[in-house]
Amino acid sequence: MDHGIREASGAEADIAASIAERLGVPFVLHRVSVDPGPNLEARAREARRSVLPPGSMTGHTADDQAETVLLRLLRGTGPTGLAAMRPGPNHPILDLRRSETHELCRLLEIEPVVDGSNGDPAIRRNRVRSELLPLMADISDRDPVPVLVRIAEVAASEGAFLNDQIAGLDPTDCRALRDCHPVLARRAIRRWIGEETGYPPSSEALERVMQVVDGTVVACELSGGLRISRSAGRLHLTVPMGSTD
C-alpha cells in the first residue's frame, strides 16, 4: 500500500516486491493519495480500507496494540475503545512483539525497511512509542506492553458480554433507553451511531446524546456534522451528505 505521503515510498514498494518474489508469494501494489495535514494517520487508514479487499491482513504487533490503547486513552475513549484491535484473521501476528518480527527478518536475512516518518514527533503515535512507553517502563520498572495488551483483552471480553445484554434493545427508542441501565443505553447508542457512520462517538458526545434521550435538550451536534434529534419519543440521526458511503 503506497499512500504517496513520502518520497521514498515508491522505492519501498520495489523492496517489498523483491522480498515477495524471494519468498515465492504474489505481490499486489495499491496506490492512494493522502495529502499532508491534520489526522494524517486516520486518513491514511481510511484510504487503506477503501482499496484493500475484505479479509486483508495487517502486520500489527502487540507493541502496536499497546500504542493503540494509549492513543485511545489520550482521546478519552471508553471501554469499547480500550479493546483496540482484536486478534483474528485480520491481525494474524497481534500476539507477537515487534522485536520478534525483527528477529524473524534477521533469520531470513531480510533487511527491514524503516518508515522515515516514524521519527516525526508531529505524529502522536511516534511520541507514544518513543517517549510515553519508555517513561511508563521507567516509572513502573516493568514492560508496559503486556499490561496494556491485557487491558485490551479484558475490555474486549467485557464488551462482548455487554453486547449480549443489548441485543434486543432499540437504540432509537428513548423510553427503552431510559428504562435500562445507563451503561447499556450508552453502549447501544454508541454501537448504533458507529454502525451508521463508521465512527463511534466519544464519551463526551455520548453524554450529549443522553441529554437528548432524557429530554434535557431536543437535539445535539456531534463531530463531523452529525446531528441527533428526538421526535415522537425516538432518536433520529442526520448525516451530512457525502460523509458515508
N, C-alpha and C positions, 0 to 999 in steps of 0.2 A: 504494500500500500504506500504509494508516493503522494504525500499531501502537497508537495511543491513548496513547503514552508522554508526549507533550507536549500542552499545551492548544491550541497553535497548529496542530496537525496537521490539524484539520478545515478551517481556512481555507486551509492549503497545498494540500489536496486540491481546493478550489474553484479555486485559481490554476492547478493542473495541468490541470483540466478546461477552463478558458478557453484555455490555451495549445494544448491538443489541438484544441479547436474552431477556433482560428485557423489551425492547420496542416492542418486537414481530416482528422484521424485519429481513430479511435474512442477512447473513454475508458472504462475499467472501473476501479471502485474496490473494493478488498478491504479489509475491516476485521478486525483481530485484536486480542486483548487480551494485552498483555505487562506484567506487574507490575514495578515498580521493584525493584532488588536486585542481588545479585551476578550476574556473567556476563550482563549485560543485552544486550550486543551479540550474543553467541552465541545467546541465547534468542530475540532478535528475528529473527535469521537463520533459525532453525528454524521460527519462526512463519510467515515468508515462504514457506519451502519447503512448508509444509503446505497452503497455499492457492493458490499460483501454479501454473498448468498447466505440464506438461513443455514444454521449449523456450523458456521465458520468458527474455528478455534483461535484463541489468543494465547500468547505466551506469558500471561501474568503469573507471578510467583507469590509466595507467602509474603515476601517483602513488599510487593505491590499492594497486597491485601491490607497490610498494616498501614501503609501510607494512605490508602483509601479511607480506612476507618478514621484516621486522624483528620484528614481533609474534610470529611463529612461532619466530624465533631466541631471543627472550626466554623463550619457553615451553620451550626445549630441544628443538626439533624436529630430526628427522633429514633426510636428503636428500629424502625424499618430500615432507615439509612445505615444504621450500625451493622446490619447484616452484610453490607457491602457486596462483593462478588460471591456468587455461590459456586461451590465445586460441582463439576459435572463435565459433560462432553464439550461444552464451550470453553471451559477453563481447565484443560487436562493436567496442567502442571502447577496448579494453585497450591499444592502441598509442598512443593519444592522451594528451597531457599535460592536466592539469586546466586549465592556462592556456589551452589551445586550445579547450576546451569553453566557457570563459568568453568567449573572443573570438567564438566562433560565436554565442553568445547576444547579444553586443553587436551583431553584424552583423544579426541577425534582430530586433533591438530587443526582446529578451526579458529581463526583469529576473530574474536567478537568485534562487531562494528559498534563503536561508541557514538551515540547520538550527541552531536555537538551542542544541542540545546539543553542537555542535561545540566550544564553548568550555569544556565541563565537564571539568576535569582528572581527575575520578574515572573517566572513560572512557580507558583506556590508549591507544587509537588516537589520541586527541586530543593526548596528550603526545608520542607518537611524531611526529605531524605538526608540532606547533608548537615542540617542544623538541629532540627527538633528531635529526631530519633536518637542521634548520638547524645544529646543533652539528657533525654529520658534514660538512656542506658547509664549515663554517668550518675544521675541522681538516684536511680533505683538499684544501681550496682547489679544489673541483670540485663539480658537481652529482651527488649520490649516487644519484639516482633511476635513470638509465640503467645504472649499475653494478649496482644491486640487481635491476633487471629482467633484466639479462644473467645474473646468478646463477640466477634462476628458470628461465630458458631452458635453461641448461646442466644444471641439476638435473633438469628435465623430460626432456631428451634422454637423459641417462644413466639416468634411471629407466625410460624406455621400453626401453632395452637390457637392463637387469636384469630387467624383467618378462618379456622373451622367454626369459631364462635359467631362469626358474622356472615356465615354462608347464606342464611335466609333473610338478612337484614337489607331493606331497601334504602340505599344511601341518599335518596331524594325525598324520603318521607320524613318530614320534620317531627311529627308526633312519635313515630317509631324511634327516631334518633334521640328524642328527649327521654323516652321511656327506658332506654337501655343505658348501660354504664357508659360514662363519657369516654372511657378508653376505647370501647368498642365503637362508639359513634365516630370518634376521630379516625379510627382505623378504616372504617367503612367509607368515610368521606375521602380520605387520602387515596384509597385504592380506586375509588370511582373517578376522581379527578385525574389520577395518574393514568388510568386506562383510556380516558377520553383524550388526554393531551400528550401523553408520553412523558410528562414531568410532574411527579408527585409534589404537592405543595409543602412548604416548610412548616415547622411547628408554629411559627408566628402567623403564617397565613391560615393554618387550620383554626387557630383561635378566633380569627376574624370570621371565618365561615361558621364557627359555633355560635357567634353572636347573631348571625342571620338565622340559624336554627332556633335559637332561644327567643327570637323576636325582638332583640335589642335594637337591631337595625334591619332594614328591608333588603339591603344588598351590600356587597363589598367588592373591592377591586383586588385582584391578585397580580403577581408579576406576569409579564408577557402579555398584558392587556386582557387577561381573563377576568370575567365578572360572574359572581354568584349572586343570584337574586332569589327571593321567595314570593310565591303567589299561590293561593289556594292550598296552603299548607305543604307545598312541595318546593324543593330546590331546583333551580334552573341554571345551567352553565352556558355562558356565552363565550364563544371562542372567536378571536379576531380572524377575519378572512385571510387564508393563506398560512396560518400558523401551524396547521396539521396537514397530514397527507390526505 
